[in-house]
Every structure is written in structure tokens, then in C-alpha cells.
Amino acid sequence: MTSERNRLGRGKTLFLDFDGVLHASLSAKGRYFERMDWLVRALDGAAVDVVISSSWRFHHAFGDLQRFLPVSLRPQVVGCTGPALAGRHARWCEITAYCATHRVREWRALDDSAFEFPAGCPELILCDGSLGLDELQVSTVRHWLAGI
């Protein structure tokens, strides 16, 4: 599933990891999604599609993944990246495969695993996995969405 904006090659897409972004990588179950308010702040009022690139997609149905997010963000969640790819920069390969299939031209990835992307990947917005999303990443996303 994808939005009309991106099927036609317009719009922006944010690829979203969960662990190390929406909560610290080693969070206990009761502390999942502690950083969700930061994501809401980053995407507030933005015209952006969100695609889940988290490994959670292998263990949860798409509808369940949407329900982990606030009601206000759910309409923006348009899909998940495809099957797991092995090898060097696997997450980046999964994302670029999604982009090719869905004709996505402009994207960013919120992720905490730099090794999953080529060195210096300009689309990666790197989070500190021990903390998750914070002001630096929110500012970076907001600037990208505003075209700054």
C-alpha cells in the first residue's frame, strides 16, 4: 500500500525503525515507545508517508504496527519494507528496494544502526540507540520536511 503522492513520484517518505528510535534498544517491554512524543513532534502537521522498516514487521501484522502509533499518525503509515535482505547494509537495501518498487524519490530513515547503511548515507537520520529519538533528530526531520 502506498499513497498517491509517492506512487506518482512526489512527496516525502520517512522509514521508521522502532528499537533505538521510539525507545532505547534494550528497553524492557513496559518501556516501549517512550520516545513517541518526539516522533509526534517531528511529524506534526507534515505531509509525509511513513513506512515501517523495523524488524518488528516480521513479528506483527501491519494493522498491529499501526496501532502501536498514536491515532494522529496512523493515516500516514502506508506500509512496511519487504522481506529481510542479508548482507552488507541490509536495511538500506530493503529501503531502496521499497523505493524502487513504489517510485519513492525523496526519503529519510530514522534508525539507530549506522552499519545498516553505507557510510555517510545522506538519507540516514541516526539516533543514539541507548536513548532513541531526541531533539537533534526531530530538528533534522522538521528541516527536511520544510525543505530547509
HUZI-V821841 format. One record per residue. N is the residue number from 0. RES is the residue in one letter. PHI is phi as a letter, one per 30 degrees, with the letter a starting at -180 (* if undefined). NEAR is the number of other ideal C-beta (glycine too) atoms within 12 Angstrom. D_LAST is the distance of its C-alpha to the last C-alpha in Angstrom with 1 decimal. Layout:
n=N res=RES phi=PHI near=NEAR d_last=D_LAST
n=N res=RES phi=PHI near=NEAR d_last=D_LAST
//
This chain:
n=0 res=M phi=* near=21 d_last=28.6
n=1 res=T phi=a near=26 d_last=25.2
n=2 res=S phi=d near=25 d_last=23.5
n=3 res=E phi=d near=15 d_last=24.0
n=4 res=R phi=e near=21 d_last=20.2
n=5 res=N phi=d near=30 d_last=20.3
n=6 res=R phi=d near=20 d_last=23.9
n=7 res=L phi=c near=13 d_last=22.9
n=8 res=G phi=i near=19 d_last=20.0
n=9 res=R phi=c near=18 d_last=17.3
n=10 res=G phi=i near=27 d_last=15.1
n=11 res=K phi=b near=32 d_last=13.6
n=12 res=T phi=b near=42 d_last=16.1
n=13 res=L phi=c near=42 d_last=16.1
n=14 res=F phi=c near=43 d_last=19.3
n=15 res=L phi=c near=50 d_last=20.9
n=16 res=D phi=d near=44 d_last=23.5
n=17 res=F phi=c near=39 d_last=25.7
n=18 res=D phi=d near=34 d_last=27.7
n=19 res=G phi=i near=34 d_last=25.8
n=20 res=V phi=b near=46 d_last=22.8
n=21 res=L phi=d near=40 d_last=24.3
n=22 res=H phi=a near=32 d_last=27.2
n=23 res=A phi=e near=24 d_last=28.5
n=24 res=S phi=e near=25 d_last=29.9
n=25 res=L phi=c near=15 d_last=33.5
n=26 res=S phi=d near=22 d_last=33.4
n=27 res=A phi=d near=10 d_last=36.6
n=28 res=K phi=e near=10 d_last=36.7
n=29 res=G phi=d near=8 d_last=36.8
n=30 res=R phi=c near=17 d_last=33.5
n=31 res=Y phi=d near=24 d_last=31.5
n=32 res=F phi=i near=29 d_last=28.2
n=33 res=E phi=d near=23 d_last=28.1
n=34 res=R phi=c near=35 d_last=24.3
n=35 res=M phi=d near=25 d_last=23.8
n=36 res=D phi=e near=22 d_last=22.7
n=37 res=W phi=d near=30 d_last=19.6
n=38 res=L phi=d near=38 d_last=18.8
n=39 res=V phi=e near=24 d_last=19.5
n=40 res=R phi=d near=23 d_last=17.1
n=41 res=A phi=d near=37 d_last=14.3
n=42 res=L phi=c near=35 d_last=15.1
n=43 res=D phi=e near=20 d_last=16.5
n=44 res=G phi=i near=14 d_last=16.2
n=45 res=A phi=d near=28 d_last=13.9
n=46 res=A phi=c near=22 d_last=15.0
n=47 res=V phi=b near=36 d_last=15.2
n=48 res=D phi=d near=38 d_last=18.4
n=49 res=V phi=c near=48 d_last=19.7
n=50 res=V phi=b near=41 d_last=22.2
n=51 res=I phi=d near=46 d_last=24.4
n=52 res=S phi=c near=45 d_last=24.8
n=53 res=S phi=d near=39 d_last=26.9
n=54 res=S phi=d near=28 d_last=30.5
n=55 res=W phi=e near=28 d_last=31.5
n=56 res=R phi=d near=31 d_last=31.4
n=57 res=F phi=d near=18 d_last=34.7
n=58 res=H phi=c near=16 d_last=36.5
n=59 res=H phi=b near=19 d_last=35.3
n=60 res=A phi=d near=14 d_last=35.3
n=61 res=F phi=e near=23 d_last=32.0
n=62 res=G phi=e near=16 d_last=33.1
n=63 res=D phi=d near=16 d_last=33.7
n=64 res=L phi=d near=31 d_last=30.3
n=65 res=Q phi=d near=27 d_last=28.8
n=66 res=R phi=d near=17 d_last=31.2
n=67 res=F phi=d near=28 d_last=29.9
n=68 res=L phi=c near=30 d_last=26.7
n=69 res=P phi=d near=22 d_last=26.6
n=70 res=V phi=e near=13 d_last=27.8
n=71 res=S phi=d near=19 d_last=24.5
n=72 res=L phi=c near=31 d_last=22.7
n=73 res=R phi=e near=20 d_last=25.6
n=74 res=P phi=d near=18 d_last=24.8
n=75 res=Q phi=d near=35 d_last=21.5
n=76 res=V phi=d near=35 d_last=23.5
n=77 res=V phi=c near=32 d_last=24.6
n=78 res=G phi=l near=31 d_last=26.4
n=79 res=C phi=b near=35 d_last=27.0
n=80 res=T phi=d near=41 d_last=26.9
n=81 res=G phi=d near=23 d_last=30.3
n=82 res=P phi=d near=15 d_last=33.2
n=83 res=A phi=d near=19 d_last=32.8
n=84 res=L phi=c near=20 d_last=32.7
n=85 res=A phi=c near=11 d_last=34.4
n=86 res=G phi=j near=12 d_last=33.7
n=87 res=R phi=d near=13 d_last=31.0
n=88 res=H phi=h near=25 d_last=27.4
n=89 res=A phi=e near=24 d_last=28.8
n=90 res=R phi=d near=41 d_last=25.9
n=91 res=W phi=d near=32 d_last=23.6
n=92 res=C phi=d near=25 d_last=26.5
n=93 res=E phi=d near=34 d_last=26.8
n=94 res=I phi=d near=39 d_last=23.2
n=95 res=T phi=d near=28 d_last=23.2
n=96 res=A phi=d near=22 d_last=26.6
n=97 res=Y phi=d near=32 d_last=25.2
n=98 res=C phi=d near=31 d_last=22.3
n=99 res=A phi=d near=16 d_last=25.0
n=100 res=T phi=d near=19 d_last=27.3
n=101 res=H phi=c near=30 d_last=24.9
n=102 res=R phi=h near=21 d_last=22.9
n=103 res=V phi=d near=35 d_last=19.6
n=104 res=R phi=c near=19 d_last=17.1
n=105 res=E phi=b near=23 d_last=13.8
n=106 res=W phi=b near=38 d_last=14.4
n=107 res=R phi=b near=37 d_last=14.0
n=108 res=A phi=b near=44 d_last=17.0
n=109 res=L phi=c near=46 d_last=17.7
n=110 res=D phi=a near=42 d_last=20.9
n=111 res=D phi=c near=37 d_last=23.1
n=112 res=S phi=c near=28 d_last=25.0
n=113 res=A phi=e near=22 d_last=23.5
n=114 res=F phi=d near=18 d_last=26.7
n=115 res=E phi=d near=35 d_last=26.0
n=116 res=F phi=b near=31 d_last=23.2
n=117 res=P phi=d near=19 d_last=23.5
n=118 res=A phi=e near=13 d_last=22.8
n=119 res=G phi=i near=11 d_last=19.3
n=120 res=C phi=e near=24 d_last=18.1
n=121 res=P phi=d near=16 d_last=14.3
n=122 res=E phi=d near=31 d_last=14.3
n=123 res=L phi=d near=33 d_last=16.2
n=124 res=I phi=c near=35 d_last=15.0
n=125 res=L phi=d near=31 d_last=18.2
n=126 res=C phi=c near=37 d_last=20.1
n=127 res=D phi=d near=22 d_last=23.2
n=128 res=G phi=d near=28 d_last=25.9
n=129 res=S phi=d near=16 d_last=28.3
n=130 res=L phi=b near=24 d_last=26.0
n=131 res=G phi=j near=36 d_last=23.5
n=132 res=L phi=e near=39 d_last=20.1
n=133 res=D phi=b near=29 d_last=19.1
n=134 res=E phi=e near=18 d_last=16.6
n=135 res=L phi=d near=19 d_last=14.8
n=136 res=Q phi=d near=36 d_last=14.3
n=137 res=V phi=e near=27 d_last=13.5
n=138 res=S phi=d near=18 d_last=10.7
n=139 res=T phi=d near=26 d_last=9.3
n=140 res=V phi=d near=37 d_last=10.0
n=141 res=R phi=d near=26 d_last=8.6
n=142 res=H phi=d near=16 d_last=5.0
n=143 res=W phi=d near=27 d_last=5.9
n=144 res=L phi=d near=29 d_last=7.7
n=145 res=A phi=d near=16 d_last=5.5
n=146 res=G phi=i near=11 d_last=3.8
n=147 res=I phi=c near=9 d_last=0.0
//
